[in-house]
Amino acid sequence: MTPLRINTVSSTNQAISKRLPLARKGSRLLVKEMADSRNNRRSSSKDLGHSPIMLIKKKDGSTRFCVDYRRLNEILIKDSYPSTRIDDTLDALRLSNGSRH
């Protein structure tokens, strides 16, 4: 897995909201399932309060695991030199080659 680093401005510690015991039990189960699937890894961030999780009940009774990134987006340092979009790069290469399709 490629390491990813997200730069943020220093911020005050966020108060972690209180959770209901039933929601806590459900969230632990979902987090364990995700960790076992190897598609996710534990964060090394000390600012865990910036992306709280929410468990939303679906119509079929199952639970949707959602992450609220609004607080994290507020403290992100924007990239001065963002990567070019791959479709723009491919278009430029195609046009420089003389191909028009």
N, C-alpha and C positions, 0 to 999 in steps of 0.2 A: 504494500500500500504506500502511495506517495505521501510524504509528510505535508501537512498543510498548516500554515501559520496565518492567523488573522490578526492584524495590528489594530489595537484599540488605544484610545486615549486613557490615561489613568482616571479612574472613577472611584466614587465612594462605594463602599459596600452596600449592596442592595439588601433590604430586608427580605428574607425568604418568606413567602406567604404560608400561612398555616394550611394544612391539608386535612381532609377528613380521613379517618383511619381506613375506611373502605377504599377510598381512592388511592391511598398510599399502598395498600395491599395489591390492588390492581396494577398500579404503576410499576411496582417491583417485579411483578410477574411479566409484564410486557417488556421491561428493560432486560430481564434475564433472557427472554426469548430472543430479543434482538442481539444481545451479546453472544448467545449460542449460535446464531445464524452467521456470524463472522462478517456481516456486512457493515458493522459499526464497531467503533472502538471507544474506549473511555477517554473523555476529554482531560487534558492536563491543565485546563484553565482554572484560575482561582476565582473567576467571576461567574460562578454558576447561577447566581440569581438573575443574570441578564437574559437568560433564555429558559423561562419556566415551562414546564410541560402541563398539558391539559388532557384529560381523558374524556372523549366525547362519545356518547352512546349512539350507535347507528340504528337505522330502522329495523335491521334484522336482529338486534340485541347484542351484537358484538361491539367491541370497543375500538375506537380510532385513537391512535396516539398522535397528539399534535404538539408542536413546539412553537411558542410565541417569540419570534425574533425581533419584535419592535424595539425593545430596550437595547438589544445588542446593536441593531442598526443605528441607533442614536449615538453610540460611542465609537463606531468604526472609523478608522482613518481611511479616507478615500484614496484610491490608487491614482497617482499623478500620471502614470504611463500605463494605462490599461492594455491588456493584450488585444491584438486585432481580432476581429471576428473571423472565424474560419471561412465563412461563405464569401466575405469580401476578399480574402487572400486567394481563394480558389478562382473567383471571378477575375482578379487581376492577372493571375497566372494563365488562365484560359485566353484572355484577350491579348496578352503579350505573345502568346504562341501563334496568334493569327487565326485561331479557331473561333467560330461565331455561333456554335450551338450550345 
